[in-house]
Amino acid sequence: MSAAPQPLYEQVKDHVLRRIRSGEWGPGARVQSEHELVRELKVSRMTANRAIRELVYTGVLSRVAGLGTFVADLKLAGHPLQIRSIAAEIRERGHVYRAAVISNERITPSAPIRARLGLKARARHAFRSVIVHFDNDVALQVEDRYVNPSAAPGYLEVDFSAVTTHEYLMDAAPLERVEHVVRAVAPEPAVRELLALGADDAVLLIERTTWSRGERASFARLHHAGSRFELRGVFDL
């Protein structure tokens, strides 16, 4: 069976991303207007508009009223209420993603972690992984994740340099509920080293607890280099 043709708006997005990846359009560069995309790619104005809107929403592009649309800076933007794979966010910006797995192991959880995961008294173990996510070989996020074994029993068998924890858990433990806590903190020494931060640099910490099938599935501490990451959201009221 042949693959379905790529939607036209995705083809327009790929056109823009190719020019960003090639370096033709660097950070701050003005990109083609919707009118120029319509003329060059022979698509409708609606198609061009959707492509640009989606690239703006994901942080690849930014719009300045009266001036045009520009390639966003190198700071990755995350949505404060959205759960997405960091790999997808980085790749949608036209950047190269990779992950370094520092550890992925079975642990005896501390009392606070047991509480975070809602572990029952008879549960003696939990899973823990520490992974560094890179954007164009720049360390962007240190993910310190604890997982309830009953929610994702195959967690330790996964190669998280090839698939993200988000992608795996979305299949193994589909989301029912999510809790986010966001704050700026001074990084622990190990996090500071993994993110290659200076002595005075802070991190943006997102603590995320997820539920699946009526139980707590995971608790993650996502450390972001403050100078390389921001939270951005658009809300319809």
Summary of the structure (lengths in Angstrom):
residues: 237
radius of gyration: 20.0
end to end distance: 43.6
largest distance: 65.8
contacts: 692
relative contact order: 0.13
helix: 29%
strand: 32%
